[in-house]
Every structure is written in structure tokens, then in C-alpha cells.
Amino acid sequence: MTRFLLSRANLIGVIGALTAGLAAALGVVGGWWPLAVGGAYAAGALVAPKEGGHRIDVSRAREAQDVRAALDEALAQAQGHTEGDVLARVIDIREAIVALATDIERGVPIGGNWETVRQIALDYLPPTLENYLNMPNVYRRTVRTGTGTTAHKELLDQLDLLDAKLEEIVADAGAGRIAEMEGHGEFLEARFADPLTW
């Protein structure tokens, strides 16, 4: 309801109705003033310029903020509680995701990969780190897992996998932007190459 009240159609319609009402008060319209007011409102609403087609995807921006907050929490947990090589990988993952989240907030398309980025930040990275952090320090490098490796090595492998996926997403997003630029360049070339066409 509020959206309609503040729409251009309603505002211009109200201006038209007020103008007709003023004319009626001055005696210009006579006994037909109710029709004049209603007609002026309808005419104003119909001729009002259409609202812009811009759409700000607030849900994506909020998701980007949630993602950033989750990454900050993961980094805070990792700092001082994990080894340097683990921390370095967490920082790399955080930087890649923050860059993509910033693109989302600015409305820059990153293809259909945002859901994967969101899952890495909210669903994959936190439990991966949490499982490792809940393990006693002495077990991280000494006790072997079912695959014969240590928990430390297993964590590094999982973080490398997440980091590799993010690098792929960043490359896809960049390739998409390059393709868009190339397409636009071809359009400009076709449009303006021949001075006789413009």
C-alpha cells in the first residue's frame, strides 16, 4: 500500500485531483466537480511516467554481509588456535570470498556461482575448522586417520580443495566479464566502424 501511495502514478494523480478541486472551488467546473476531480486523478495516474525498472537485490547484499561475518568469525577462531599453514589457507579463502561478496554487493555478476560461494563460507568452512579446533593439539599431527594421514594434513587438503574451487569461480567470473566486454566491443565496432551509419 505504501509503495502505491508513493508511486509516481498516485502522486501525479493527486496533483491532478487537487488542481481540479481548486478549479471547482473557484467555480470554474460547476456542479460536475466530483467527475472533474476523479477524472483529473485518473488522467494524471495514466500519463505518469512508469517507475524505473531498476531492482536492487537486497537479499543478495544481506547474504554477502552474512558471508563476510561468517568468514570473520572463522578467521578469528583460526587465529591463535591453528598452525601458520592452516591460517594462511583460511586467509586466502576469506580474501577470495570477500572479493566475490563485494562484487555481489556492487551488483557485479559472478555467474551462477554465488550459491557455491555462500555454501563454502557458511556450510563448509566453519564445520571443517570447528572439527579441527575441537581436536586436542597433540592429536592433530600424530594420530592417523582412517586414510593413513594426520588430521592436520586432512584439514590442509580440504582447505586446498575449497581454495581451488574459489579460484575456479573467480576465473569463471573474470572470463564472463571479458566475454561481456568483447561482445560490447563487437557491437561498438559494428555500430561505429562506418561513419555513414551514424
Buried (B, 14 or more C-beta within 10 A) or exposed (E): EEEEEEBBBBBBBBBBBBBBBEBBEEEEBEEEBEEBBBBBBEBBBEEBEEEEEEEEEEEBBEBBEBBBEBBEEBBEBBEEEBBEEBBEBBBBBBEBBBEBBEBBBEEEEBEEBBEBBBEBBBEBBBEBBEEBBEBEEEEBEEEEEEEEEBBBBBBBEBBEEBBEBBEEBBEBBEEBBEEEEEEEEEEEEEEEEEEEEE
